[in-house]
């Protein structure tokens, strides 16, 4: 369901890279069961099937609500948001709408959200591993107050907490208040937590086919845990990124030709940016959605500073929507009548890709056959496994974020003045 095309990238001698891959792959397999190495995401869906079944059952019991407010930021929302936007119109409309808040400190947005919620029948899923994330905690205070105002003593029945239940301040509050608390595993970091309760509860509530997502994740695990580069597309992509970086490419443009992939690209930016960008190293990730962004950034990509390479993620949909005839042919495009929109999109991608390649911009093409929960799961494991490998090849820890902690400390210093 996922293919990789490196024909317009730099030439790569995979035999040269195999010894390093072997060493890191063996290290991953040895360390993945350790609580301290944050590799728990690799085997989680297989080891915790009973708990996942519980989460899915709970999520399905919430589908009757008009809306679920999901409060979280970073890895606590991007994975779920990306899946929701990409799959909600593909899996049917059988659950509640998801509304994501706590992703900023905008008073205007929060005020407008509270006004909207006064008219909605809603429940809340607040997600924070530490429990002390500023944006999440502030938003939860406002939403909880509105819940109490609307539903009184029954407000707590509508609150679902996803956290470290025994170590976080949010978990302690939830346990003390008798709230329903779900667990974020200790050995899974936020940006790798999509296939835990962080993503599974809200996505199930929304009606997304979570079982298919999990099967796709398992498909990806079988495909991308192979040690040989010739057999492992995720490792090939990891090496291709390193080769581009060694060739003075400092920026990776994640490119999609499907608007509903916008937040999937945001998730990729966090996954790779937060995992790789440390110790003065890393590739700076940006994202574009074409053909829209060709009309604003296409000129720069073609002829601007040539420090970037492109990773294109293209969904081969195969839909039948065709360009109609028009009596007057006022736009001169009747020669395209009967051509599918998907074909036009494919041609736009291929033409742009060729132009960039001729302009000296290496590109990597990742294609999927359609998009559904199973494809999503496989594609997501592909990127998670590739990210871990590419970081280890660079010599950095994929699972910490010391720079993030530093800005939080500086913000806290300023806030304490109040």
MIMARLUM-637241 format. One line per field, with one value per residue (C-alpha): x, z, y; residue in one letter; residue number from 1. Coordinates in nm, 2 decimals. Example, Ala and Ser with C-alpha at 12.3 -4.5 7.8 and 13.67 -1.06 7.14 Angstrom:
<atoms>
u <- 1.23_1.37
w <- 0.78_0.71
v <- -0.45_-0.11
res <- a_s
n <- 1_2
</atoms>
This chain:
<atoms>
u <- 0.00_0.30_0.58_0.90_1.06_1.42_1.48_1.51_1.72_2.10_2.25_2.28_2.52_2.30_2.57_2.79_2.52_2.42_2.67_2.55_2.19_2.26_2.42_2.13_1.86_2.01_2.03_1.66_1.55_1.75_1.63_1.27_1.15_1.33_1.12_1.39_1.44_1.09_1.06_0.74_0.54_0.70_0.51_0.24_-0.06_0.03_0.12_-0.17_-0.46_-0.69_-0.64_-0.69_-1.02_-1.13_-1.03_-1.22_-1.53_-1.52_-1.48_-1.77_-1.99_-1.92_-2.02_-2.37_-2.23_-2.27_-1.91_-1.59_-1.36_-1.00_-0.77_-0.40_-0.10_0.20_0.20_-0.11_-0.32_-0.13_-0.15_-0.52_-0.59_-0.40_-0.59_-0.93_-0.88_-0.76_-1.00_-1.33_-1.48_-1.35_-1.47_-1.82_-2.00_-2.10_-1.95_-1.92_-1.74_-1.39_-1.30_-0.93_-0.85_-0.56_-0.33_-0.25_-0.30_-0.54_-0.81_-1.02_-1.02_-1.09_-1.38_-1.53_-1.50_-1.67_-1.96_-1.99_-1.99_-2.28_-2.50_-2.35_-2.40_-2.03_-1.78_-1.42_-1.09_-0.80_-0.46_-0.13_0.14_0.28_-0.04_0.12_0.14_0.04_-0.19_-0.37_-0.42_-0.55_-0.80_-0.92_-0.99_-1.23_-1.39_-1.44_-1.61_-1.85_-1.92_-2.01_-2.23_-2.42_-2.44_-2.39_-2.32_-2.31_-2.03_-1.76_-1.93_-1.83_-1.46_-1.21_-0.84_-0.55_-0.22_0.03_-0.24_0.00_0.27_0.12_-0.07_-0.36_-0.37_-0.37_-0.66_-0.85_-0.81_-0.91_-1.22_-1.33_-1.28_-1.22_-0.84_-0.66_-0.29_-0.02_0.26_0.58_0.80_0.62_0.68_0.41_0.50_0.50_0.18_-0.09_-0.16_-0.22_-0.52_-0.39_-0.52_-0.74_-1.01_-1.10_-1.06_-1.29_-1.55_-1.54_-1.62_-1.28_-1.22_-0.96_-0.94_-0.82_-0.57_-0.43_-0.41_-0.22_0.02_0.08_0.13_0.39_0.57_0.61_0.73_0.97_1.13_1.35_1.72_1.82_1.80_1.69_1.39_1.30_1.16_1.15_1.52_1.59_1.40_1.60_1.93_1.81_1.75_2.10_2.25_2.06_2.18_2.54_2.50_2.44_2.06_1.94_1.56_1.31_0.98_0.70_0.47_0.12_-0.13_-0.43_-0.57_-0.69_-0.32_-0.24_-0.23_-0.06_0.23_0.21_0.25_0.55_0.71_0.69_0.80_1.11_1.18_1.16_1.33_1.62_1.69_1.94_2.31_2.34_2.23_1.92_1.71_1.46_1.11_0.85_0.53_0.33_0.00_0.00_-0.12_-0.22_0.13_0.28_0.11_0.29_0.61_0.67_0.90_1.13_1.14_1.25_1.50_1.56_1.84_1.90_1.93_1.62_1.50_1.15_0.96_0.63_0.35_0.09_-0.24_-0.35_-0.73_-0.87_-1.20_-1.42_-1.50_-1.44_-1.40_-1.74_-1.80_-1.90_-2.10_-1.90_-1.56_-1.48_-1.17_-1.03_-1.02_-1.27_-0.97_-0.97_-1.34_-1.38_-1.04_-1.06_-0.96_-0.73_-0.55_-0.50_-0.36_-0.12_0.00_0.05_0.26_0.47_0.53_0.63_0.85_1.03_1.08_1.22_1.45_1.58_1.64_1.87_1.63_1.64_1.31_1.17_0.83_0.61_0.29_-0.01_-0.28_-0.58_-0.63_-0.82_-0.75_-0.53_-0.32_-0.29_-0.16_0.10_0.22_0.24_0.46_0.68_0.75_0.79_1.04_1.23_1.25_1.41_1.66_1.75_1.81_2.04_2.23_2.28_2.40_2.11_1.85_1.52_1.31_1.42_1.36_1.58_1.53_1.16_1.21_1.44_1.18_0.92_1.16_1.20_0.83_0.77_1.02_0.82_0.49_0.60_0.63_0.25
w <- 0.00_0.04_-0.22_-0.23_-0.54_-0.51_-0.89_-0.86_-0.55_-0.51_-0.59_-0.28_-0.22_0.02_0.08_0.23_0.48_0.57_0.86_1.04_0.98_1.12_1.44_1.51_1.42_1.67_1.93_1.87_1.91_2.23_2.39_2.28_2.60_2.83_3.02_2.98_2.60_2.48_2.22_2.37_2.06_1.85_2.03_2.21_1.99_2.02_2.38_2.51_2.30_2.60_2.71_2.35_2.33_2.65_2.50_2.18_2.36_2.57_2.26_2.09_2.39_2.34_1.97_2.07_2.18_1.94_2.00_2.18_2.29_2.27_2.49_2.42_2.24_2.04_2.04_2.26_1.96_1.63_1.57_1.64_1.45_1.15_1.14_1.20_0.91_0.67_0.75_0.88_0.53_0.42_0.71_0.71_0.96_1.25_1.55_1.72_1.58_1.73_1.83_1.93_2.18_2.41_2.11_2.18_2.42_2.20_2.41_2.10_1.99_2.34_2.39_2.06_2.14_2.48_2.31_2.06_2.33_2.52_2.23_2.20_2.38_2.44_2.64_2.70_2.66_2.82_2.72_2.89_3.00_3.26_3.35_3.37_3.01_3.02_2.72_2.81_3.17_3.11_2.85_3.08_3.35_3.12_2.97_3.31_3.44_3.15_3.20_3.56_3.47_3.20_3.36_3.73_3.93_3.62_3.46_3.58_3.38_3.06_3.14_3.03_3.12_2.93_3.12_3.34_3.60_3.89_3.83_3.68_3.85_3.61_3.70_4.07_4.02_3.81_4.06_4.35_4.16_4.05_3.68_3.41_3.36_3.07_3.06_2.85_2.88_3.05_2.77_2.48_2.41_2.29_1.92_1.91_2.11_1.83_1.87_2.24_2.42_2.31_1.96_2.00_2.23_2.04_1.70_1.80_1.94_1.60_1.41_1.25_1.18_1.45_1.41_1.05_1.17_1.41_1.15_0.92_1.20_1.24_0.86_0.89_1.17_0.97_0.67_0.83_1.11_0.86_0.90_0.53_0.35_0.02_0.21_0.42_0.26_0.59_0.64_0.27_0.34_0.66_0.46_0.18_0.42_0.56_0.21_0.13_0.45_0.38_0.04_0.20_0.20_0.53_0.47_0.39_0.23_0.31_0.02_-0.03_-0.31_-0.09_0.14_0.41_0.46_0.60_0.96_0.87_0.75_1.07_1.26_1.05_1.12_1.49_1.46_1.26_1.39_1.76_1.72_1.51_1.58_1.86_1.92_1.62_1.39_1.19_0.89_0.92_0.82_0.64_0.47_0.16_0.01_-0.36_-0.60_-0.37_-0.25_-0.60_-0.65_-0.36_-0.29_-0.62_-0.75_-0.44_-0.45_-0.81_-0.81_-0.45_-0.22_-0.31_0.04_0.03_-0.09_-0.12_0.03_-0.17_-0.02_-0.29_-0.25_-0.56_-0.50_-0.83_-0.79_-1.09_-1.08_-1.43_-1.59_-1.75_-2.09_-2.12_-2.42_-2.47_-2.39_-2.25_-2.07_-2.36_-2.15_-2.33_-2.43_-2.07_-2.07_-1.94_-1.77_-1.40_-1.14_-0.99_-1.32_-1.33_-0.98_-1.07_-1.38_-1.17_-0.92_-1.19_-1.38_-1.07_-0.96_-1.29_-1.29_-0.94_-1.03_-1.34_-1.12_-0.89_-0.62_-0.51_-0.43_-0.26_-0.37_-0.13_-0.28_-0.12_-0.29_-0.17_0.18_0.46_0.82_0.72_0.48_0.74_1.00_0.77_0.65_1.01_1.12_0.82_0.93_1.30_1.23_0.97_1.21_1.48_1.24_1.07_1.41_1.53_1.20_1.28_1.63_1.83_2.07_1.88_2.20_2.41_2.36_2.58_2.38_2.45_2.82_2.80_2.66_2.91_3.19_3.05_3.01_3.36_3.50_3.33_3.45_3.81_3.81_3.83
v <- 0.00_0.23_0.26_0.46_0.61_0.74_0.78_1.16_1.16_1.14_0.81_0.59_0.30_0.11_-0.15_0.12_0.20_-0.15_-0.20_0.11_0.00_-0.34_-0.20_0.04_-0.21_-0.46_-0.18_-0.09_-0.46_-0.49_-0.17_-0.16_-0.34_-0.10_0.15_0.42_0.42_0.54_0.26_0.12_0.23_-0.05_-0.33_-0.15_-0.24_-0.61_-0.62_-0.42_-0.56_-0.60_-0.24_-0.12_-0.31_-0.13_0.21_0.13_0.02_0.34_0.55_0.39_0.46_0.83_0.85_0.97_1.31_1.59_1.69_1.59_1.86_1.74_1.94_1.90_2.03_1.89_1.51_1.52_1.65_1.64_1.27_1.25_1.57_1.44_1.11_1.29_1.53_1.27_0.99_1.16_1.18_0.85_0.63_0.78_1.00_0.77_0.94_1.28_1.58_1.65_2.01_2.06_2.33_2.40_2.44_2.80_3.09_3.30_3.46_3.53_3.16_3.04_3.29_3.19_2.82_2.87_3.05_2.76_2.50_2.66_2.54_2.19_1.86_1.77_1.57_1.64_1.45_1.63_1.49_1.57_1.33_1.56_1.73_2.07_2.18_2.55_2.57_2.25_2.33_2.68_2.56_2.28_2.52_2.71_2.40_2.24_2.55_2.55_2.18_2.24_2.53_2.33_1.99_2.04_1.73_1.52_1.72_1.47_1.19_1.38_1.43_1.17_1.22_1.08_1.11_0.93_0.85_0.79_1.04_1.35_1.63_1.58_1.21_1.29_1.54_1.28_1.01_1.23_1.36_1.01_1.09_0.83_0.82_0.65_0.58_0.72_0.46_0.58_0.45_0.63_0.99_1.23_1.25_0.87_0.82_0.83_0.46_0.48_0.62_0.97_0.90_0.59_0.74_1.06_0.89_0.60_0.85_1.03_0.71_0.66_0.29_0.25_-0.13_-0.08_0.18_-0.07_-0.35_-0.11_-0.03_-0.40_-0.43_-0.16_-0.33_-0.65_-0.46_-0.21_-0.41_-0.60_-0.53_-0.54_-0.21_-0.37_-0.51_-0.21_0.11_0.30_0.25_0.34_0.67_0.73_0.68_0.91_1.19_1.15_1.15_1.47_1.63_1.53_1.69_2.03_2.01_2.16_2.18_1.90_2.01_1.77_1.80_1.67_1.71_1.64_1.93_1.69_1.59_1.93_1.82_1.50_1.71_1.91_1.58_1.49_1.83_1.76_1.40_1.48_1.84_1.75_1.42_1.53_1.90_1.90_1.94_2.18_1.90_1.81_1.89_2.17_2.04_2.26_2.16_2.26_2.15_2.16_2.27_2.56_2.65_2.63_2.97_3.12_2.93_2.75_3.03_3.01_2.63_2.63_2.92_3.03_2.91_2.55_2.42_2.20_1.86_1.74_1.45_1.41_1.21_1.13_0.95_0.76_0.79_0.65_0.86_0.91_1.28_1.42_1.76_1.85_2.00_2.36_2.49_2.81_2.66_3.01_2.89_2.69_2.38_2.16_1.94_1.82_1.73_1.37_1.36_1.28_1.54_1.27_1.24_1.62_1.61_1.32_1.52_1.83_1.63_1.46_1.78_1.98_1.69_1.68_2.06_2.06_1.77_1.95_2.25_2.05_1.97_1.60_1.45_1.14_1.02_0.82_0.69_0.52_0.32_0.51_0.63_0.46_0.35_0.06_0.27_0.54_0.30_0.15_0.49_0.62_0.33_0.39_0.74_0.66_0.38_0.59_0.88_0.67_0.53_0.86_1.02_0.73_0.76_1.13_1.04_1.21_1.07_1.06_1.07_1.37_1.74_1.94_2.26_2.25_2.22_2.53_2.76_2.63_2.73_3.08_3.13_3.01_3.26_3.54_3.41_3.38_3.76_3.77
res <- x_x_x_x_x_x_x_x_x_x_x_x_x_x_x_x_x_x_x_x_x_x_x_x_x_x_x_x_x_x_x_x_x_x_x_x_x_x_x_x_x_x_x_x_x_x_x_x_x_x_x_x_x_x_x_x_x_x_x_x_x_x_x_x_x_x_x_x_x_x_x_x_x_x_x_x_x_x_x_x_x_x_x_x_x_x_x_x_x_x_x_x_x_x_x_x_x_x_x_x_x_x_x_x_x_x_x_x_x_x_x_x_x_x_x_x_x_x_x_x_x_x_x_x_x_x_x_x_x_x_x_x_x_x_x_x_x_x_x_x_x_x_x_x_x_x_x_x_x_x_x_x_x_x_x_x_x_x_x_x_x_x_x_x_x_x_x_x_x_x_x_x_x_x_x_x_x_x_x_x_x_x_x_x_x_x_x_x_x_x_x_x_x_x_x_x_x_x_x_x_x_x_x_x_x_x_x_x_x_x_x_x_x_x_x_x_x_x_x_x_x_x_x_x_x_x_x_x_x_x_x_x_x_x_x_x_x_x_x_x_x_x_x_x_x_x_x_x_x_x_x_x_x_x_x_x_x_x_x_x_x_x_x_x_x_x_x_x_x_x_x_x_x_x_x_x_x_x_x_x_x_x_x_x_x_x_x_x_x_x_x_x_x_x_x_x_x_x_x_x_x_x_x_x_x_x_x_x_x_x_x_x_x_x_x_x_x_x_x_x_x_x_x_x_x_x_x_x_x_x_x_x_x_x_x_x_x_x_x_x_x_x_x_x_x_x_x_x_x_x_x_x_x_x_x_x_x_x_x_x_x_x_x_x_x_x_x_x_x_x_x_x_x_x_x_x_x_x_x_x_x_x_x_x_x_x_x_x_x_x_x_x_x_x_x_x_x_x_x_x_x_x_x_x_x_x_x_x_x_x_x_x_x_x_x_x_x_x
n <- 1_2_3_4_5_6_7_8_9_10_11_12_13_14_15_16_17_18_19_20_21_22_23_24_25_26_27_28_29_30_31_32_33_34_35_36_37_38_39_40_41_42_43_44_45_46_47_48_49_50_51_52_53_54_55_56_57_58_59_60_61_62_63_64_65_66_67_68_69_70_71_72_73_74_75_76_77_78_79_80_81_82_83_84_85_86_87_88_89_90_91_92_93_94_95_96_97_98_99_100_101_102_103_104_105_106_107_108_109_110_111_112_113_114_115_116_117_118_119_120_121_122_123_124_125_126_127_128_129_130_131_132_133_134_135_136_137_138_139_140_141_142_143_144_145_146_147_148_149_150_151_152_153_154_155_156_157_158_159_160_161_162_163_164_165_166_167_168_169_170_171_172_173_174_175_176_177_178_179_180_181_182_183_184_185_186_187_188_189_190_191_192_193_194_195_196_197_198_199_200_201_202_203_204_205_206_207_208_209_210_211_212_213_214_215_216_217_218_219_220_221_222_223_224_225_226_227_228_229_230_231_232_233_234_235_236_237_238_239_240_241_242_243_244_245_246_247_248_249_250_251_252_253_254_255_256_257_258_259_260_261_262_263_264_265_266_267_268_269_270_271_272_273_274_275_276_277_278_279_280_281_282_283_284_285_286_287_288_289_290_291_292_293_294_295_296_297_298_299_300_301_302_303_304_305_306_307_308_309_310_311_312_313_314_315_316_317_318_319_320_321_322_323_324_325_326_327_328_329_330_331_332_333_334_335_336_337_338_339_340_341_342_343_344_345_346_347_348_349_350_351_352_353_354_355_356_357_358_359_360_361_362_363_364_365_366_367_368_369_370_371_372_373_374_375_376_377_378_379_380_381_382_383_384_385_386_387_388_389_390_391_392_393_394_395_396_397_398_399_400_401_402_403_404_405_406_407_408_409_410_411_412_413_414_415_416_417_418
</atoms>
